[in-house]
Amino acid sequence: KTQENVAVLMDRTPSLIIVMLAIFKIGAVFVPINPKYPNERIQFVVDDSRAQYLIVNTTDRLGDQFGGKYIELSPDWKSLPQSQSRIPFPATNLQQIAYMIYT
C-alpha cells in the first residue's frame, strides 16, 4: 500500500507540531505549506504532491479549487471529546517517506 500525502497549511504554532506528529504517527507523508505563499504556489504544492488531505487552521486562503479536500482544525480542538477506544496504527518501516519539502 502506498502512503497518503497530507498537506498542512498552518501558521507555526504548537498546533502545527501536534498535527505533524499525528501525521507521522499514522504513517502518512507530511507536506508543509507556508501560508504566506501566493495562492498559485499553494495550489501547485497541493497538486504536485498529490495530497489526499489538506489540513488548515483557517479557510480564508482557500478558493473553490479545494472543493471539500480540506480539514479545518478548529481553534477549540482541545474541547473535542476524547475517544476511550484504541485504534491500531499502521505498521511503519525505515524505507517510508516522512515528509516532502518544496523549496
N, C-alpha and C positions, 0 to 999 in steps of 0.2 A: 504494500500500500504506500502511496506517495504521501508526503507531508503536506498539510494545508498551510497556506501563507496567510498571516493575519497582519494587515497594515494598521498602524496605530498613529492617528493624527491628534496628538495631545501635547499640551504645554508640559514643560519639565517641572513636574510636581511629584510628591510622594506617590500619588495615584498612578503615575506613569510607571514607576518601579514595580508596583503591585501588579499592574497589567502585564508588564514584561515578564515577571516571574511566573505568572499564571500561564502565559503562552508557552514558556519553556517547560512548565510542569506537564502540560498536556501533549508535549511533543510536536507542537506546531512551529512554524518559522516566523520569527518576529521581524516585521518590516517597519521600522520607524520612519515617520514623515514629519518634517519640521512644519508646524502650522504657519510659519512665516513665508513659506514657499508661495510663489504665484499659483493660481488655480490650475494653470496649464501643467505646471510641474507636478502638482499633487495628482492630477488625473493621469499623467504619464507613469508615475511610480505605481499607482494602483493598477493600471492596465498592464504595464510591463512585468510586474511581479506576479500577476495573475492571482491577486489576493482574493480569497474567498470571503473574507470579512474585513470590515474597516471599523475600528473602534475609535470613537471620538468623544471628547468631553463637551462639545457643543456642535450643533448642526449649522451654525451661522455661515460657515465657509463652504458647505456642501451645496452643490447645484443639483439640478434634475438628473444629471448623468449618473448619480449614485443610486437612484431608484430603489431604496429599500435594502441596499447592500451594506448598510452600516448598523452598528450597535452603539447607541448613545449611552455613555456611562453617566448615570445620574449623579449630581453633586451630593445627594444624600444616600449614596450607595452603602454607607455604613449602617443605615437603618433597615436594610433589606433583611427579611427573615433568614435565619441560618438553618441550613438543612442538617438534620441529625444523621442522615444516611451517608455511608461512604461509597463513593463512585470510584471504581478502579481506573487508574490512568493507563494509557497505552505504554507498552514497553518501549524504551528508547535504547539507542546504541551510539557508540562514538562516531559512526560514519554519518549520522544525521546532521543536517544543517540547523544551526541555532538561530541565525539572523541573516538578513540581507540588507546591506547598506548601499544607498545610492548617493554618490558624491557629485 
